[in-house]
Amino acid sequence: MTFTKAFDVEEVLEQLTLREKIALVSGLDTWHSVPIPRLGVPSIRVSDGPNGVRGTKFFNGVPTACIPSGTGLGATWDQELLNYSGRMMADQARAKGAHVLMGPTINMARSPLAGRSFECLSEDPFLTGLLSANYVRGVQDGKIGTCPKHMVCNDKEDDRMTLNVVVSERAMREIYLTPFMLTEKYAKPWGYMTSYSKLNGKHCSENSHLLQDIVRGEWGFDGFFVSDWFGVVSCADSLNAGLDWEMPGPSIWRGKLLEFSVFHKTVHEETLNDAARNMLNLVNKCIGTGVPENAFEGEHDTPDVREWMEKLASDQVVLLKNKNKILPFRKDKKVLVIGEGGKVPTYCSGGCTMVEPYYTVSPYDAIETKIGAGNVKYTLGAPLSKAYPSVAFFSPKFPDVKDPITFSVYDDARTIPDRVAIKTEAVSTVDAILGDFDPALLRDKEMLYAKFLSEIVVPESGYYSFSLQVSGQAKIFIDDEPVLINDLEHKTSSAFGLDAPEVFKDVYFESGKTYTFELDFESTPGKSSFITGYGSVTCGMTKTHDAEKCIAEAAALAKDFDQVVLLTGLNKDYEVEGIDRKHMGLPPFQDKLVEEVLKANANTVVVIESGTPVTMPWVDSVDTLLHSAYAGSETGTGIANVLFGDVNPNAKLPMTYPKKMEDSGSHPFFEVSNGNLVYGDDIFVGYRYFEKKKIEPLFPFGYGLSYTTFELSGLELRDSADGNDLVVSIKVSNTGSIAGAEVVQLYVSFKSSLVDRAEKELKGFAKVFLEPGQTKEATIIVEKKLATSFFNERLNKWTSEQGTYTAWVGTSSVDPNALLGRFTTLKTVHWSGL
């Protein structure tokens, strides 16, 4: 049923039965709200949206545009580009029939080890907040809603659903809530998603101080609050605290339990009315998008979309070193590409950010396009991934057939003769989260059986290794003979099966012979993680490699090339939702690969692909170094554009790169102790800590080089006409011979404060594009109260202190050529709200 006309919210609310109200504040399924057809209230659809609009299926979903991960977007430092990206994402959401995007993720990248830091925009609240506000405005200008997440302090993945974050009110306000506050102030998102964890003793989904006192009370927010999926832990407390919508459905904590809570008056019906009213207002907004109820999921893959994805992928590549001006490469010389990431694009990381992209471009393919197939050579160097590539790569149908694996679902086990499939699809990989399979199709709603079937032909005889990770149980058969079984129990966790037990097996294959690969799966209700629903299974296959031999081959080849690029770093096996990294180091053999190749050819260009910092024990030996986040569909094109100078690098680091983990302010305060995670670093997150402790980072926050040079001059500070804003103007000149862009960064410091403050704090930034020899004036405008205030815990208000402040304007947080200016506030002001 399609509804195109908005309804009168109060009139509908008055007609709703108690059970209809309860249904409205509960989810229908994983992605939809419950409709009330008799009153003209349609179902709405939401979709994950940090770096792609996934749609309604985790596995084998409809393809979409895949853009860089959060830290990649943060590295652009480009508010206009983020706004444009929001508008483009709205088009992707519309194609998927989604009314609201669950994003962006605007938590702080507090620690390099946090499993989800790659999904955040940065370590700084103003960089994150201003980029987020522009992105949200862009999406909502495209008539699609947004729901930034996760409110608040969702900064660790291990134990994320049970840990208690102990944080001062000041740090929570100044660091962790400021991105949400700025987004609310400048963009007015439709809703916010709550964090899993407790905040000072109370889960965020039932934390009335957070939801009611601050966001609704102080900020005047009038949208909806939704739980993270399976993040509700109570019935009455969550409703009374202001959580409007429990997701996913069917409800665990509402339904009959809420009906009895209203009866017993532990939840007043007026409180339920408030939540239902917020949901009805949301549905009305969704009607205004023009997206039909239960819309068809389609694609929107156009030349404009591909151009946009390429720009994002290019503009997030950070040039960290270019000592001997080895870059840009020449197109009339051959190139050697080393590393798994050269041919397997690390386009996204793991968890809720995963999408099925329209396509992907590897660095090897992009380089080949630029200089010709005969001018580029590839060698592995050393395996990087833990999970193996898709079995589909060994199908005789691949690459002519993109989806050569047959996936079938059954009501019966493999042992039942002549069982009949109830659903069959063609898929490209065995990497399935089956929790969103429709239970209505199953005879036993608790039990699902599945089979993956494909032919295999190997290019050369030898041993090939299978990996098999299962939440449930599975067996691999080759020509009907069992070769690998995984029936290990998966304890309930919040990692969507990504931490499920994994087993491996080497199997010998002869080249030229066709084998039948079959993977048989069955769910194990009550024994595997409830988060994965019917379970999950991931299986891959690869030729067995001797890492030492591969490294030696790469080093030998490197001697014969003038232009060598080595790609290393992390991928979705290491940076993933639900699981923190154990250390900052690269995967096994990667450091040795870099060291040996650099010994063979000191001019090798090293590209680190990761969402967060990694240690580089060989950094003093490398002259040319790039960093790329998980850059989306156009990962390879973006890297190649910078390598060859088709794009002049213009990105800046959104996180401080420590020399070692022990240098990070979060290091002593990252482990959970007796259920508590104490934020002992307080306001000194990221560069604030390094500057406070006078620790030299490997690469500082806001740092990034260009193929040209820039000069800042003529700094001017003035008040706006009404006296509320600080207006900073500075001239930026391109003093080199290549067109490029520079990021002007405004930091503010105050040495006479009543409280302990950071040495300086980012308060604004502007990106300026300049032709060679050109000069432009950059202007940064920031409200004086935002530039000068700290959160005063004694008054429970913000305080802007009287005095003289220093404006520090440069091109990174440690720019030795930064220009200084001063401005004054005439009196101390205490304020609250936005």
DOLOBA-110068 format. One record per residue (C-alpha): x, y, z. Coordinates in steps of 0.1 Angstrom, whole numbers, padded with zeros to 4 digits, always signed. Layout:
<vokes>
XYZ/...
</vokes>
This chain:
<vokes>
+0000+0000+0000/+0014+0034-0009/+0007+0066+0011/+0016+0099-0004/-0003+0123+0019/+0008+0133+0053/-0016+0128+0082/-0026+0148+0112/-0003+0134+0140/-0025+0144+0170/-0056+0131+0152/-0040+0097+0145/-0025+0095+0180/-0059+0100+0195/-0073+0071+0175/-0045+0046+0181/-0052+0017+0204/-0027+0008+0231/-0013-0021+0211/-0010+0001+0180/+0010+0026+0200/+0033-0001+0213/+0037-0015+0177/+0048+0020+0165/+0076+0022+0190/+0088-0014+0181/+0104-0026+0150/+0087-0047+0124/+0118-0065+0112/+0155-0056+0108/+0149-0025+0087/+0112-0015+0089/+0087+0001+0112/+0053-0013+0119/+0025+0002+0097/-0010+0011+0109/-0029+0007+0076/-0063+0015+0090/-0051+0050+0099/-0030+0057+0068/+0004+0052+0087/+0028+0034+0063/+0059+0014+0072/+0092+0032+0068/+0126+0017+0058/+0160+0026+0073/+0194+0015+0061/+0230+0015+0073/+0247+0044+0056/+0283+0052+0068/+0300+0044+0035/+0273+0029+0014/+0235+0023+0015/+0233-0014+0021/+0196-0018+0018/+0177-0047+0035/+0202-0076+0031/+0235-0082+0047/+0242-0110+0023/+0239-0108-0015/+0222-0075-0014/+0215-0051-0042/+0248-0033-0051/+0253+0003-0042/+0279+0031-0043/+0307+0024-0019/+0326+0055-0007/+0356+0058+0017/+0354+0048+0053/+0349+0075+0080/+0386+0083+0085/+0389+0085+0047/+0362+0111+0045/+0378+0129+0075/+0411+0130+0057/+0396+0152+0030/+0390+0180+0055/+0365+0193+0028/+0332+0205+0041/+0318+0212+0006/+0328+0178-0006/+0311+0162+0024/+0279+0182+0017/+0279+0171-0020/+0285+0135-0008/+0255+0137+0014/+0233+0148-0016/+0248+0119-0037/+0241+0094-0008/+0205+0106-0007/+0202+0095-0044/+0216+0061-0034/+0191+0058-0005/+0162+0067-0028/+0173+0040-0052/+0173+0015-0023/+0138+0026-0011/+0153+0038+0022/+0138+0068+0040/+0165+0073+0066/+0202+0066+0066/+0217+0053+0098/+0247+0075+0099/+0271+0091+0098/+0292+0076+0126/+0304+0106+0147/+0321+0090+0176/+0357+0099+0184/+0386+0079+0170/+0399+0078+0206/+0423+0049+0202/+0441+0033+0172/+0431-0001+0186/+0393+0005+0187/+0377-0018+0162/+0354+0008+0148/+0377+0038+0148/+0380+0035+0110/+0343+0043+0108/+0347+0076+0127/+0356+0108+0109/+0385+0118+0132/+0399+0122+0167/+0388+0158+0170/+0352+0170+0179/+0352+0201+0156/+0366+0183+0126/+0341+0155+0131/+0312+0178+0139/+0316+0203+0110/+0321+0175+0085/+0291+0156+0099/+0269+0187+0098/+0277+0192+0061/+0271+0156+0052/+0238+0155+0071/+0226+0187+0054/+0235+0172+0021/+0215+0141+0027/+0185+0160+0040/+0186+0185+0012/+0181+0154-0009/+0149+0148+0010/+0162+0117+0029/+0165+0116+0067/+0197+0109+0087/+0203+0093+0121/+0239+0100+0133/+0254+0074+0157/+0263+0062+0183/+0253+0085+0212/+0276+0085+0230/+0312+0072+0239/+0309+0042+0216/+0347+0041+0214/+0356+0004+0221/+0343-0028+0206/+0353-0056+0230/+0325-0059+0256/+0307-0030+0239/+0272-0041+0250/+0280-0045+0287/+0309-0021+0296/+0303+0010+0316/+0321+0041+0304/+0332+0062+0333/+0338+0097+0319/+0338+0132+0334/+0309+0155+0325/+0334+0179+0311/+0351+0154+0288/+0318+0140+0277/+0305+0175+0267/+0337+0189+0252/+0350+0159+0233/+0324+0131+0229/+0291+0150+0226/+0304+0180+0207/+0302+0163+0173/+0265+0156+0180/+0260+0191+0193/+0275+0207+0162/+0255+0184+0140/+0223+0193+0158/+0232+0230+0157/+0240+0233+0120/+0220+0204+0104/+0191+0192+0125/+0192+0155+0118/+0159+0136+0120/+0171+0113+0148/+0200+0098+0168/+0210+0062+0175/+0221+0054+0210/+0253+0035+0220/+0253+0000+0233/+0274+0008+0264/+0266+0022+0298/+0274+0058+0304/+0284+0065+0340/+0263+0035+0352/+0233+0037+0330/+0229+0022+0295/+0227+0050+0268/+0194+0035+0256/+0179+0043+0290/+0200+0073+0301/+0176+0101+0308/+0204+0125+0316/+0218+0121+0281/+0185+0118+0261/+0162+0140+0281/+0183+0165+0301/+0209+0173+0275/+0197+0165+0240/+0160+0173+0243/+0162+0197+0272/+0193+0218+0265/+0195+0214+0227/+0158+0215+0220/+0160+0183+0199/+0125+0172+0186/+0133+0142+0165/+0134+0105+0174/+0158+0083+0194/+0164+0047+0182/+0184+0020+0198/+0214+0004+0182/+0203-0031+0170/+0197-0053+0201/+0208-0024+0223/+0177-0021+0244/+0181-0036+0279/+0148-0027+0296/+0111-0019+0290/+0101+0008+0314/+0134+0024+0319/+0141+0029+0282/+0107+0044+0275/+0108+0067+0306/+0143+0079+0295/+0130+0089+0261/+0140+0060+0238/+0113+0061+0211/+0121+0031+0189/+0134-0003+0197/+0152-0020+0168/+0153-0045+0153/+0119-0062+0153/+0101-0082+0164/+0104-0065+0197/+0121-0081+0227/+0114-0055+0253/+0081-0040+0242/+0050-0058+0230/+0031-0075+0258/+0057-0065+0284/+0051-0028+0276/+0013-0034+0277/+0017-0047+0312/+0040-0019+0322/+0014+0006+0312/-0012-0013+0331/+0010-0013+0362/+0019+0024+0356/+0056+0018+0356/+0052+0035+0322/+0025+0062+0320/+0005+0061+0288/+0014+0098+0282/+0051+0087+0281/+0041+0061+0255/+0022+0088+0237/+0053+0110+0235/+0073+0081+0219/+0044+0073+0195/+0041+0110+0186/+0078+0111+0177/+0074+0080+0155/+0044+0095+0138/+0063+0127+0131/+0091+0106+0117/+0067+0087+0094/+0052+0120+0082/+0087+0132+0073/+0093+0099+0055/+0061+0103+0035/+0076+0137+0024/+0106+0120+0008/+0084+0106-0019/+0099+0071-0014/+0070+0046-0015/+0063+0021+0013/+0082-0012+0008/+0098+0002-0023/+0118-0018-0048/+0155-0019-0042/+0173-0007-0072/+0206+0008-0083/+0218+0043-0092/+0251+0037-0110/+0257+0067-0133/+0288+0085-0146/+0282+0113-0121/+0283+0087-0093/+0315+0071-0105/+0331+0105-0109/+0321+0114-0073/+0335+0081-0059/+0368+0087-0078/+0371+0122-0063/+0365+0109-0028/+0390+0081-0032/+0416+0105-0046/+0411+0133-0022/+0416+0111+0009/+0451+0099+0000/+0476+0115+0024/+0512+0121+0012/+0533+0116+0043/+0568+0115+0028/+0583+0124-0006/+0619+0130+0003/+0635+0127-0030/+0605+0137-0051/+0601+0101-0064/+0564+0110-0068/+0547+0116-0091/+0556+0086-0112/+0563+0089-0149/+0539+0073-0173/+0566+0063-0197/+0582+0039-0173/+0572+0005-0161/+0558-0001-0126/+0561-0031-0102/+0532-0035-0079/+0538-0055-0047/+0513-0066-0020/+0480-0083-0017/+0462-0050-0018/+0476-0044-0053/+0451-0068-0068/+0425-0072-0040/+0411-0038-0034/+0407-0030+0003/+0375-0010-0004/+0357-0013+0029/+0362-0027+0064/+0341-0051+0084/+0307-0050+0101/+0278-0027+0094/+0298-0007+0069/+0300-0036+0045/+0281-0032+0013/+0280-0049-0021/+0296-0023-0044/+0287-0017-0080/+0322-0025-0089/+0357-0022-0075/+0390-0011-0090/+0423-0024-0077/+0455-0004-0078/+0470-0028-0103/+0440-0024-0127/+0441+0014-0123/+0478+0016-0130/+0474-0007-0160/+0447+0016-0173/+0471+0045-0171/+0503+0030-0186/+0492-0001-0205/+0490-0038-0197/+0526-0045-0208/+0541-0019-0185/+0530-0031-0151/+0540-0063-0132/+0525-0078-0100/+0539-0099-0073/+0522-0109-0040/+0551-0102-0016/+0534-0117+0014/+0498-0128+0022/+0480-0101+0043/+0444-0113+0049/+0433-0138+0075/+0402-0147+0055/+0408-0162+0021/+0395-0149-0012/+0362-0161-0026/+0359-0196-0040/+0343-0180-0070/+0378-0170-0083/+0384-0207-0090/+0352-0212-0109/+0356-0219-0146/+0328-0195-0152/+0346-0166-0135/+0351-0137-0145/+0325-0140-0173/+0299-0149-0147/+0302-0126-0117/+0281-0148-0094/+0291-0184-0102/+0281-0199-0068/+0246-0213-0063/+0232-0206-0029/+0201-0226-0018/+0180-0226+0014/+0162-0257+0026/+0138-0268+0053/+0156-0302+0056/+0192-0313+0063/+0215-0327+0037/+0208-0362+0049/+0172-0360+0038/+0169-0376+0003/+0156-0354-0026/+0152-0323-0003/+0138-0294-0022/+0152-0258-0021/+0128-0231-0009/+0150-0204-0023/+0179-0203-0047/+0202-0174-0057/+0234-0169-0076/+0261-0153-0054/+0297-0142-0058/+0311-0153-0024/+0305-0175+0006/+0303-0147+0032/+0268-0147+0045/+0251-0132+0076/+0218-0151+0075/+0200-0132+0103/+0179-0112+0078/+0165-0143+0060/+0127-0142+0060/+0114-0167+0086/+0080-0168+0069/+0097-0189+0042/+0107-0216+0067/+0087-0246+0080/+0106-0244+0113/+0110-0207+0121/+0140-0215+0143/+0160-0237+0118/+0177-0229+0085/+0197-0253+0062/+0217-0239+0033/+0241-0251+0006/+0267-0233-0015/+0276-0251-0047/+0303-0243-0074/+0327-0259-0097/+0364-0255-0091/+0393-0255-0116/+0428-0246-0103/+0454-0230-0125/+0483-0252-0113/+0485-0284-0093/+0493-0282-0057/+0479-0276-0022/+0451-0250-0017/+0439-0239+0016/+0403-0235+0027/+0392-0212+0056/+0358-0218+0072/+0343-0195+0099/+0309-0204+0112/+0283-0192+0136/+0263-0225+0134/+0280-0255+0118/+0292-0263+0083/+0310-0289+0063/+0329-0286+0030/+0326-0314+0005/+0349-0319-0026/+0333-0343-0051/+0309-0354-0024/+0337-0362+0000/+0339-0343+0033/+0372-0324+0037/+0366-0299+0064/+0341-0296+0093/+0334-0267+0116/+0310-0275+0144/+0326-0254+0171/+0302-0234+0193/+0301-0196+0188/+0295-0179+0221/+0270-0150+0219/+0287-0117+0211/+0280-0085+0193/+0304-0090+0164/+0279-0103+0138/+0297-0137+0136/+0330-0120+0127/+0345-0135+0159/+0331-0170+0152/+0354-0200+0154/+0375-0205+0122/+0392-0236+0109/+0416-0243+0080/+0424-0272+0058/+0449-0278+0029/+0436-0298+0000/+0455-0311-0030/+0441-0302-0065/+0452-0311-0100/+0452-0285-0126/+0428-0289-0155/+0405-0311-0135/+0370-0299-0126/+0359-0304-0090/+0326-0299-0073/+0327-0277-0042/+0298-0279-0018/+0294-0262+0016/+0266-0274+0037/+0254-0252+0065/+0229-0256+0093/+0219-0232+0121/+0223-0242+0157/+0195-0223+0176/+0204-0217+0212/+0240-0226+0207/+0254-0199+0184/+0252-0161+0188/+0217-0147+0188/+0230-0116+0171/+0236-0136+0139/+0200-0149+0139/+0201-0181+0117/+0239-0178+0118/+0267-0168+0096/+0293-0186+0074/+0324-0174+0056/+0345-0196+0034/+0375-0188+0012/+0402-0205-0008/+0437-0197-0018/+0469-0212-0031/+0492-0220-0002/+0521-0196+0000/+0555-0197+0016/+0557-0161+0029/+0595-0161+0031/+0598-0172-0005/+0573-0147-0017/+0592-0119+0001/+0625-0129-0015/+0608-0130-0050/+0594-0095-0044/+0628-0081-0033/+0645-0097-0063/+0620-0082-0087/+0622-0047-0071/+0659-0044-0081/+0648-0045-0118/+0623-0016-0117/+0628+0022-0114/+0592+0026-0102/+0580+0003-0074/+0548+0006-0053/+0543-0016-0023/+0508-0018-0007/+0505-0030+0029/+0484-0022+0059/+0452-0037+0073/+0418-0048+0060/+0384-0060+0071/+0399-0090+0088/+0417-0067+0113/+0396-0035+0116/+0360-0047+0122/+0330-0039+0142/+0327-0059+0174/+0364-0067+0178/+0393-0044+0189/+0428-0048+0176/+0453-0062+0200/+0482-0041+0189/+0492-0014+0164/+0514-0036+0144/+0510-0048+0108/+0499-0084+0101/+0526-0111+0100/+0554-0108+0075/+0543-0073+0064/+0571-0054+0082/+0597-0078+0068/+0583-0074+0033/+0587-0037+0035/+0622-0039+0050/+0635-0064+0024/+0620-0045-0006/+0634-0012+0007/+0669-0029+0009/+0665-0040-0027/+0652-0007-0039/+0653+0024-0017/+0631+0043-0041/+0601+0020-0034/+0569+0039-0027/+0551+0024+0003/+0513+0028+0006/+0496+0021+0040/+0460+0011+0036/+0442+0012+0069/+0415+0030+0088/+0437+0039+0118/+0474+0043+0126/+0499+0014+0124/+0534+0011+0137/+0562+0015+0111/+0595+0003+0125/+0611+0008+0090/+0598+0044+0086/+0633+0060+0087/+0643+0039+0057/+0614+0048+0034/+0616+0081+0014/+0581+0080-0001/+0551+0071+0019/+0513+0074+0013/+0483+0066+0035/+0449+0056+0022/+0419+0046+0042/+0394+0020+0029/+0386+0041-0001/+0355+0025-0016/+0348+0013-0052/+0374+0036-0067/+0402+0026-0042/+0427+0017-0069/+0419+0047-0091/+0423+0071-0061/+0458+0057-0053/+0469+0056-0089/+0457+0092-0095/+0480+0104-0067/+0509+0081-0077/+0510+0096-0112/+0501+0131-0103/+0467+0132-0120/+0455+0143-0086/+0478+0165-0065/+0475+0150-0029/+0455+0174-0007/+0444+0153+0022/+0454+0157+0059/+0456+0131+0087/+0424+0131+0108/+0442+0112+0135/+0476+0115+0152/+0500+0088+0142/+0519+0076+0174/+0553+0061+0171/+0541+0034+0194/+0508+0026+0212/+0523+0035+0246/+0525+0072+0233/+0487+0074+0229/+0467+0091+0257/+0442+0063+0256/+0468+0035+0261/+0465+0033+0299/+0427+0036+0297/+0416+0012+0270/+0410-0020+0289/+0378-0029+0307/+0384-0035+0344/+0356-0051+0365/+0331-0039+0339/+0343-0003+0338/+0362+0016+0310/+0376+0047+0327/+0383+0076+0303/+0413+0087+0324/+0427+0107+0295/+0397+0131+0301/+0397+0159+0275/+0433+0151+0263/+0424+0130+0233/+0446+0126+0203/+0468+0156+0196/+0457+0173+0228/+0475+0146+0248/+0507+0146+0226/+0510+0184+0230/+0502+0183+0267/+0529+0157+0274/+0553+0170+0248/+0554+0137+0230/+0566+0138+0194/+0542+0118+0172/+0553+0099+0141/+0530+0121+0120/+0509+0148+0136/+0472+0155+0134/+0463+0176+0103/+0495+0168+0085/+0498+0161+0048/+0521+0171+0020/+0515+0182-0016/+0534+0181-0049/+0534+0219-0048/+0542+0244-0020/+0520+0270-0002/+0526+0301+0019/+0503+0318+0044/+0503+0355+0050/+0483+0385+0061/+0464+0370+0091/+0435+0392+0102/+0411+0387+0131/+0379+0407+0136/+0346+0404+0152/+0314+0400+0132/+0290+0429+0130/+0269+0416+0159/+0300+0407+0179/+0290+0370+0182/+0315+0355+0157/+0352+0355+0153/+0361+0361+0116/+0396+0349+0106/+0410+0359+0072/+0443+0347+0058/+0460+0348+0024/+0470+0315+0009/+0495+0314-0020/+0505+0286-0042/+0543+0292-0046/+0549+0260-0066/+0544+0250-0102/+0514+0226-0099/+0478+0234-0091/+0467+0221-0057/+0447+0226-0025/+0457+0235+0010/+0438+0232+0042/+0440+0262+0066/+0435+0251+0102/+0424+0275+0130/+0434+0265+0166/+0426+0285+0197/+0445+0286+0230/+0440+0303+0263/+0467+0303+0290/+0449+0321+0318/+0420+0296+0323/+0405+0286+0356/+0407+0250+0345/+0433+0227+0329/+0430+0232+0291/+0447+0217+0260/+0476+0236+0246/+0454+0245+0216/+0421+0232+0201/+0409+0230+0165/+0380+0254+0160/+0376+0258+0122/+0392+0250+0089/+0389+0258+0052/+0402+0241+0021/+0414+0263-0007/+0422+0253-0043/+0449+0273-0061/+0465+0274-0095/+0503+0279-0097/+0512+0314-0085/+0477+0322-0074/+0467+0338-0041/+0433+0336-0025/+0419+0348+0008/+0405+0320+0031/+0379+0330+0057/+0370+0309+0088/+0341+0320+0109/+0334+0305+0143/+0311+0316+0171/+0332+0332+0198/+0314+0312+0225/+0323+0279+0207/+0359+0291+0202/+0365+0300+0238/+0343+0279+0261/+0350+0250+0284/+0322+0230+0302/+0320+0241+0337/+0310+0211+0359/+0304+0233+0389/+0277+0253+0372/+0266+0226+0347/+0270+0252+0320/+0295+0262+0294/+0318+0291+0304/+0335+0315+0281/+0361+0333+0302/+0371+0369+0299/+0406+0374+0286/+0429+0374+0256/+0430+0343+0234/+0455+0332+0208/+0444+0322+0173/+0470+0298+0158/+0466+0294+0120/+0486+0269+0101/+0486+0239+0077/+0489+0212+0104/+0487+0210+0142/+0525+0215+0144/+0531+0238+0115/+0564+0256+0123/+0553+0285+0100/+0519+0290+0117/+0507+0326+0120/+0495+0339+0154/+0468+0365+0162/+0450+0375+0193/+0414+0383+0202/+0396+0393+0234/+0364+0385+0252/+0353+0414+0274/+0334+0395+0300/+0329+0360+0313/+0297+0344+0301/+0280+0312+0312/+0256+0295+0287/+0238+0263+0279/+0221+0249+0248/+0235+0252+0214/
</vokes>
